[in-house]
Amino acid sequence: KQKSSSSNDKTNDDDDDEANSSVAAAAEAAMKEQYDTSKRLNELDAKTRVPCTIRYSGFHPPPPHRKLLGDLAYLEVDVPDGGDSSSGSSTTVHVTAIPTGFYINRTAKAT
């Protein structure tokens, strides 16, 4: 009877080794996939990054009557004009921050 239990122990050890190796393989595959995803996201971030300058507008802070209407902050955002970024031209966009998000004002000046 002891022989049969030792053969069962070997079978159990083999099963444990197979389970451990399959778990290790799955973990390695998951880590590789995570690395690949991270690498792709970093490449996408580099391609879609827009250099801009954000600052408080000259109209910030909002006057009391506009605060009552929900205006939190007035911002100016300088974004480059489309096309060649080496030309240095940019557009200033005026943004109003409100509790539910923000909106872009109709006014804009080219610099």
Buried (B, 14 or more C-beta within 10 A) or exposed (E): EEEEEEEEEEEEEEEEEEEEEEEEEEEEEEEEEEEEEEEEEEEEEEEEEEEEEEEEBEBBEBEEEBEEEEBBBBBBBBBBEEEEEEEEEBBBBBBBBEEEEEEEEEEEEEE
